[in-house]
Amino acid sequence: MEPHLQAKGTHFYTIGLSYKKADAEIRGHFSVNDETREAILRQAKEEGVEGLLVTSTCNRTELHGFAQHPFQLIKLLCEHTHGTVEEFEKVAYVHKNGHAVSHLFRVGTGLDSQILGDFEIISQLKKSFKVSKKYELTNPFLERLINAVIQASKRIKNETEISSGATSVSFASVQYILKNVDQISEKNILLFGTGKIGRNTCENLIKHTHNDHIVLINRTKKKAEKVAGKFNLVVKDYANIQAEIKSADILIVATGAQKPTISKQLIYSDKPLLILDLSIPKNVADDVTELPNVTLVHLDYLSKMTDDTLQRRKQYIPQAESIIEDIKTEFNDWLETRKFAPTIRALKKKLSYLKDAEIHQQKKKYTGFDEEQAELIGDRIIQKITNHFANHLREDNTSADESLELIRKVFQLQNK
């Protein structure tokens, strides 16, 4: 499959790296924030790139765009991140045309996620498209492709149980807690920070355990009160954190800071304390594990969890792949149609010209000639003829180019 919407000599490429071959440190070198994304897009625009999407999460960084050679996209990424071309080449992947389209479908529908069924990436793709549109770096191909991937992800969510109705890491966090903590509904749970995964974990804990001992502490109390109101949590001042940790059985850390916010010095209790660090980079210092009563579990471990529920998701992969194939076939049909649309338009124009000339001729010959009726019949016949040609071209992939050439020759069409 060739994307027939790009400038001559260019192809649609995906270049990137993910958790599959690149560890967290290397992924960090190529990580792209909002500012970096805009800088990449600005340079791409200057270099005459006609379409480009830039996506980056903690698990992957990818550029999807049109280029004569993938190195043009690799260079854009390396020039605006801390990663080098040599480093990139060791862990990267490059997909072209149909393979790039298939890859984007798998990524956008959670089949390529670190935890199967994680749909977080779809909101990233929507955001990427919106920013690219602002820089006029989208085209009909990219717009149709992103919409097709969104449609596939919606259908997979609605028609399969591959996502189990929860954000993946928060789901894994709750599974871990339910498996490892007895009488969870009676335990004291402290959420420190308002990070998204932490909030989702608390929401799922409330749903699954009916626990009403959940306390929230955040450095900014207003933010804490806003979150607490939604989830029915108790808010305490940051000044009380030591006392709250002392009475907690489970501490969930979702602070999103660049350096650890919890260290050994803050923990004074002797009773068992389970700490879940749901932040990247780590927000809990490793020295807490020196305390015999503390169990520390980090996001990386939760991301790799393959419990029964995650195993169960795998049975829905064939169903998800079948949905993707349906929508991808529709997309490819549309793409083929775009390939011969100019010829069909030119044919329609030529037939309309012949119709107008014939009506003009007949008006002179017959008194009371019904021009309006003739116009209507002529237009309907033209539509039927062009539909026949379009259907032939759609169904006869093997010789579509030959058929296009023949149509242009027979009808002496100038527009290619």
N, C-alpha and C positions, 0 to 999 in steps of 0.2 A: 504494500500500500504506500503510494507516494502522496504527500500532501500537496495538492495542485493549487494551493493558494499563495505560494511564496514566490519571491523573486527568482528569476531563472538562475540555476546553478546552486541554489541553497537547499538545505534539507532541514527537517525538524529533528532536533537532538535533545536528549536528556543527559546532562553530565552531573555527577554527584557522588556522595559517599554516605554510608549509613552504618548503623550499629553492627551490621553483619560482618564487615571487615575492618572497620575503624573503631578503635577504642575511644572512651570518653575524652581522653586528652587530645587525640588527633581531631576528633569531631569539634572540640573546643577551638582548635586552630582555624577551622573553616566556618565557625559559627557566624551567622549574619543577623545583626539587629536591624531595626527599622531604618536607622540612619545609613547603615552600610548598604542596605537594599536600594535605597534611593540613589546613593552614589553609583552603584553598579548600573542602575537603569539610566541615569544621566549619561554615563560614559557610553553605554550601549546605543543610546539615541544619537550621540555625536558620531559614533562609528557606523551609523546607518543600519543597525540591526532592526529588522521590521517587526519582530515580536519576541517578547521575553517574559518569563515568569521566574521569580526568585523565591524559593521557600526554604525555611530553616527552622528546625525544632531541635530538642536535645538529642534526638535519635538520628537526624539526617540533615544534610544541606544539599539542595538540588537547584540547577538552572534548567529550565525548559525553554528552548528557543530556536530560532531560525539562524543558520550560519552556513557558510560554504565549507567550513571545516570545524569540528568540535573544539579545536584548540582556541578558537576565537572566544568561546564561552569559558573554557578552562582558565584562560588568561584573565578574563574579567573577574572571575571568582578569586584567583590567587592575588591579583593586584589590590584587591580591597579587603583581604583577610590576612591573618597572620600565617596562613599555610603557604607552603612552597609548591611549585609544580612537581618536583621530585617526590615530595611527600604525598601529594594528591595521586600521582600515577601508581603508587604502591597499593592504594586501597580503593581507588575509584572505579566507577563503571560509566560506560558511555553507551547509550542506546540511540538508534537512528530510525526515523520515520515510524513504520508500523510497530517496531519493538518499543520505541519511546512512548507511543500511544498506549500500548498494552501495559507498560510499566506504570504509567500515570494512573490508569484504571485500578491496578492492584494497590498502589499506594493510597489513592483516595478512598478506597473502600475497606481499608484496614487489613487487607490480606498480606501486606508486606510489613505490617507494624511489629514492633518488638513483642508486644502482647497482641495475639490475634484478636481482631475485632475492635481495635482502638480506632475510633472515628475522629479523634481530635484533629487529625491532619486536614480534614475537609474544610474546617473553618480557616486554617492557614492558607489553603489553596484559594478560597474565596477572597481572603484579604490580599493575597499576592496579585490576583487578577485585578482587583480594585485599584491597587497602587500602580500596576502596569498600565491600566487604562488612563490613569491620570497623566502618565508620561507618553501617552499615545503609542504604547508598545504592545498593543493587542491587535488582532485582526479577526476576520470571521472564523478562521480555522480554530484559533485559541479559544474564542468565545464559545463556539459550538462544542469543542472538546471539554472545556471545564463544565459546561452545563450538562453534558452527557455523563461525566464522572459524578457530578452532584446527584443526578437522577439515579445512577446505579447505586450510590451509597444509600440514598433514601429507600430504594426498593429492597436492598439487602437488609437494612435495619428493620423494615416493616415485615418482610416476608421470611426472614430467618432469625435464629436466636444467636447469631455469631457474636453479637456485642453484649449479650446478657444484660442489657439495659443499664450499664454503669460504666463510668470512665475506668479504663483498664487498671491503672496503678492503684486508684482508690479502691477499686473492687478487690484487687489482690491484697491490699492492706486490711480490708475488713475480713476477707477470708483467713488471713494470717491470724488476726486477733481472735476470731471465733474459734479457730482450731487450737490456739495456744493459751487462751485465758478461760478458766472455769468461771461460771456464774458472772458472766460479763455484765449483766443488767444491774448487778449490785456494786460494780467497781467504780472508782473515781477516775474520770478521764479528763485530762487537761490538754486543750489545744493551744499551742503557742504559735501565733502568727496567723495570717489570713490568706495564705497561698491557696490557689485553686484546688490542688490535689488534696490538701488538708481539709478544706471546706467540704469537698465531695466525700471524703472519708467520713467526716463527722455526720454528714447528712445520711450516708448509708448505714452508719453505726446506729443512729437514732431509729431508722427504719427497721433494721434487723434485730435490735436488742431492746428497744423501748427504754434505753438508759436515760435517766433524767439527772445524772450527776456530771454532766459535761460542762466544764468551765473554759472560757476563752479569755486569753490574755494577748494583747497586742501593744506594741510601743505607742501606737496612735489609738487612743481609746475610742474616738469617734468611729473609726473604721471598724473596730471590734463590735461596737454597739449596733452598727448597721448590719453586720454579718449575723450577730447573735439574734437580732430580731427576726431574721428569716428562718433560723434553725432552732429557735427557742433555747439558746444557751445562756448561761450565767456569765456576766462580764466582771472580771476583777482587774484592779490596777496593776500595772507593770511592777510597781514597788512591792507587790505581794508575791512575786514569782517564786521565791525560795519556799515560802510557807505552802504555796499551792503544789509545788513539786513534792514537798514532804508528804502531803496527804494524797497525792495521786498514785494510782496503780498503773496507769498508762499515760505516757506523755507523747503527744503527736506534735512534731516540730515542722512548721511550714512557713518559716520566716522569710525565706528568699534573700538572705543577706549574703555578702561576698565572703564573710568570715564566720567561724562558729559563734553561735549565740548561746549555746548551752555547753558548759564545761563541768568537770568534776567538782569544782568549788561550789557550784550551785546546789549540789545534791547532798542532803543531810540525813535522809531516811535509811533505815536498815531493812525495811520490808521490800519484797520483790517489786522492781520497777521495769516495765517494758517501755523502751523508747523507740518510736518510729521516726526516722529522719527522712522527710519527704521533700528535701530541698536539693537543688543542684546550683552551686557546689555544696558540699556537706555543711550543714549548720550545727551539727553536734560534734564536739571534739572527740577524737579517739580515746582520750584519757578516761572517759566515763566507764569504759569497759574494765578499768582497773578495780572498780567497785564490784565486789562479789554478788551484790543483790541486783545489779543492772544487766538487762539484756538489750543490746542495741541492734536494730535492724534498719538498713539503709535502702533507699529507693532502688538502687541497682539490684539488690537481692530480690525485692518485690517484683521488679520488672522481669526477672528470670523465672519467677514462680510458675511451675506447670502443674497446678493442682488439678483435681478431678474436673472442676468446672471448666478450666481452660482447655483441658484435654477434650471435654465434651464439645467445645466449640468447633473442634476440627471436623466433626461429622457434617457441619454445614458448609464446608469449603466448596464441595461440588455444586451445591445449590447456588452459592454466591457466584461461582465462576460461570455458571449457566446464565445468570442474570447479566453478568458483565458481557458475555458473548452476544446476547440479544441486543444490548444497547450499543455495543461496539459495531455490530453488523449494521445497525441503523446509521451510526456515524459514518461508517465506510461507504454506505450507499449514498449518503448525502455528499460525501467527498467526491465520489465518482460523478454524481450529478453536477457538482460545481465544475468538474473538468470539462464537460461538454456544454455547460450553460451558455457560453458566448455563441457557440455554433447554433444552438436551438433558438437563441434570441435573433441571430442574423437570419435564420430560416424563416422565422415568424415575420420578420420585417419584410423579407423578400416576397413571401406569400401575400402579405397585406398590400404590398405595392401592386402585385398582379391583380388582386381582388379589386382594389380602387380603380385601376385602369379599366378592368372589365365592366364594372358598374357604370363608370363614366361613358363607356362605349354603348352599353345597353340603354342608357337614359336617352341617348340621341335616336336610337332605333325605334323605341316603343313609346307611344303616348300613354300617360297614366302609369308609367313604370313605378313600382313601389320600392323606392330606394332604401327606406328604413328596413323593410323586410329582407331585402337582398343583403344589406350590411349584416343583419343579425345572422342569416343563414351562412354567409361567407365567413364570419368570425367563428361560428361554431365548427364549420368544416376545417378551418385553419387550426383551431385548438385540437381537434381530433387527429389531424395529420401530425402536428408537432408532438402530441402525446405518444403516438405510435413510434415515432423516431426516438423519443426520449426513453421509452420502455425497451426498445431494441438495444439501445446503447447501454442501458443499465444491466440488461440480462446477458449481453454478449461481451463479457469482459475481455475475452481472448483477442477479439479483433476490433475493439472500440476505436483505436486510433485509425485503423484502415477505414472503418465506417464513417468516421468524422471527415476524413479526407475525401471519401466518395461523395458525401452530402455536399461538402463545400464545392466540389468539382461540378456535380450535376446542376446545382442551383446557382453556380457562379457567385459564391459568397466571398466577400472580401474580408469580413471580420472573422479573425481566428480566435 
